[in-house]
Amino acid sequence: MNKLFVSLACALSLGYLATAAPMKTTLASYNQGINIIPQPKELVQGKGSFALTAKTPLLAQGDSAYIIARFFAEKLQRSTGYQLPVRSSSSAQPGAIYLRIDPSLQLGHEGYQLKSSPRGVEVVGRTGAGLYYGMQTLLQLLPAEVESPSLVKMARWNIPAVTIEDEPRFEYRGALVDVCRHFLTVEDMKQHIDLLSMFKINRLHWHLTEDQGWRIEIKKYPRLTSVGSKRIEGDGKEYGGYYTQEQIKEIVKYASDRFVTIVPEVELPGHAMGAIASYPELTCFPYRRVYQVRNIWGVEQDVFCAGKESTFQFIQDVLDEVVPLFPGQYFHIGGDECPKIRWKECPNCQKRIKDEGLKDEHELQSYVIRRAEKMLAKYGKKLIGWDEILEGGLAPTATVMSWQGEKGGIQAANMGHDVIMTPGSGGLYIDHYQGDSKIEPVAICCYSTLEKVYSYNPIPEAIAPDKRHHIKGAQANLWAEYLYTTPLMQYRAFPREIALAEAVWTPLEKKNYKDFERRLDNAYVRLDQHKVNYHIPLPEQPLPGSRQSASLNYVAFTDTTSLTLQTTRPIRIVYTTDGSEPTAKSQTYTQPLHISKSQVVKVASVLPSGKLSRVRAITFDKQSLSPAVELATPTPGLRTKTSVGNYYSAADFASATNWTEGVVKTTQELRPDRLNNHMDEIKRKAVVGEGYIKIPADGSYVFSTNLDQMYLDGELFIDNSGETSKFSRHDKSRALKAGWHRVKFVFVGAVRGGFPTYWEDTKVEYRKLEDAKFSTVTAEMLAY
């Protein structure tokens, strides 16, 4: 039985009581109605409510129920100030909250019943997990401020009368956190576990080893943390962090106390540079180059050597230390994105293929996975791998995590293997954008809206009806390539992890996205109590005549223009035009704003709680058309000068003297090389291209580029310096006469935030302000 070990010595200070906030006497709109997430299987609302007071006892039948009662009594004390008595009891009593566990309850393992009336409350779980989830539901029946870590003075803490019978649709309800690209502290991990358990997510997939860092102490191999946990970023700074085995135990226990099972992932045979940099003999060619922890994203070509027996001894040694730290049934070994290029040329790997009678390198990968499966079987663990483990034949007892769409999951389930669905195509890669990329923080790619996550059904029609029981659930993946801070991680995670919680708990026929949006307003306030930086849809600007957004913070116009705003889901927009910051009481946007003079319009979205999104300041600049210049004999292309050097931004080569001159036909050619795998494949450069651009007609033009800088008519126009410029977020417009206008473009070869500019497209795009489509600046438009 899971047990909650909690500190029971939480006293309220008299000093804080003296400065507590004023008593809330009216029920806020977000607290009205029933706001439980995930939506229960069955819920009937009764009449009246039960009033929680300082004298309300928590009665518990049995030791496990008693421990759970003490846990929730302490939580309630922090927000209500009530020191609720907790007592053992074999029966319910009027005016009390009664907790018990009943294994005969005709519900699933995590099922529970909750009955509340003006006379009292009873919560019954089939297991400790069920009782814990029933109590989380009870908290969600109270005002959202119950999640506060400090005293909130409310006129009433009422629990509406309801009868609930509930159980999850799926047994595996998961969320992945990637601490390899960006590290989370022990406290960060604990906070995330608290939030997951609040919404009944019961698995935390902990991605612990990668090309970009090894994050778990292995005592037999100390270089895994002294070397493998650190990388040198593109700006020259060291980034690192790891967990000691004692910290791992602490986090695992913290999660277990909250009925969250941690699924560890130790990657093999690919994504292993954290280990290889520490012990180069693990790769096929230890002396080919100096191996370093990877400081750029993407897939590393150097992987564990499958031909050396010493590699498997290393894997066994690591598992011998890691497996005992995690009592759950699952152990994830990765198995994804393993290039075979080294194996193809490695004599040891080719000998292994021949000796084992394998067909090719894909079957060699399967051979590695099968050996890992046998190692884990000694500990009674079930192996999970990404769907690439299907290549070359699936290990006999493996569970497949289907991420490359649903195809792998369908194939594995129809073969009789257990499957956890986690496809990006289903919205479950929540490192993707959830709004306009022009104004949102940089992400890896793609769009995964809240509604898309919510609407995902883990059971595809293509799975045979008698095989559908092999779908164990679904998981949202929060890969951390562009999650530079914990608040940014939270911004990606919430509320989409909450949507996933309902997607895998609630019966299909009970799901209702519009009602989920309503209940989410209450959940937001609960997140506020935990100081979570969740995503609020920003006001966006649609392209003319389109629902597609291409938001713009600097709008040049010549006569009049308008500001049209939309959000990715319904939410009130407020704005100001006098330079002041918007508040919840500012003017509500209801229709496009007519703009006839230069001014700054500040816009924000506002929740029913009064909390605002980030404020956008949109500058409208009324301009005359900038005059064009005459070119007597224009020559196609741009003149360039190139300087080789380890530059990070345009300011770094201001005094460079080692320039070589040249000509390019297009802005795409300003990137001199295409990076394949490592920055040491190329000489780092800065390239400056100068000339003229031909504007086809009079008008206001919007320009967009990922180049470091763009100068227009002698002025710095777009500046992406020092930013991860994967997707331009500094689009800008200018009123221009038709004809030739002077331009300068600056490319800097650098790694910023794990993204090398040698990967990006250096095209320049443009559109008229009133047009709905960008066009690429072509060779015919450039001259010098």
Secondary structure, DSSP 8 states (H G I E B T S, - for coil): -------------HHHHHT----B-S--GGGSS---SS--SEEEEEEEEEEE-TT--EEEESHHHHHHHHHHHHHHHHHH-----EEE-SS--TT-EEEEE-TT-SS-TT-EEEEEETTEEEEEESSHHHHHHHHHHHHHHS-GGGG-SS---BS-EEEEEEEEEE--S-SEEEEEEETTTS---HHHHHHHHHHHHHTT--EEEEE-EETTEE-B--TT-THHHHTTTEEE-TTS-EEE--B-HHHHHHHHHHHHHTT-EEEEEEEESSS-HHHHHH-GGGBS-TTSS------S-S--S--B-TT-HHHHHHHHHHHHHHGGG--SSEEEEE--S---HHHHH-HHHHHHHHHTT--SHHHHHHHHHHHHHHHHHTTT-EEEEEGGGGTT---TT-EEEE-SSSHHHHHHHHTT--EEE--GGGT-BTTSBSS-TTTS---SS-B--HHHHHT--SS-TTS-GGGGGGEEEEEEEE--TT--SHHHHHHHHTTHHHHHHHHHHS-GGG--HHHHHHHHHHHHHHHHHTT--------B-B-TTSS-B---SEEEESS-EEE--B-SS--EEEEESSS----TTSEE--S-EEE-S-EEEEEEEE-TTS-B---EEEEEEE---B--B--SS--BSEEEEEEES--SSGGGGTT---EEEEEESSGGGGS-----S-GGGS--EEEEEEEEEEE-SSEEEEEEE-SSEEEETTEEEEE-TTS--SS----EEEEE-SEEEEEEEEEE--EETTEEGGGS---EEEEETT-S--EE--GGGEE-
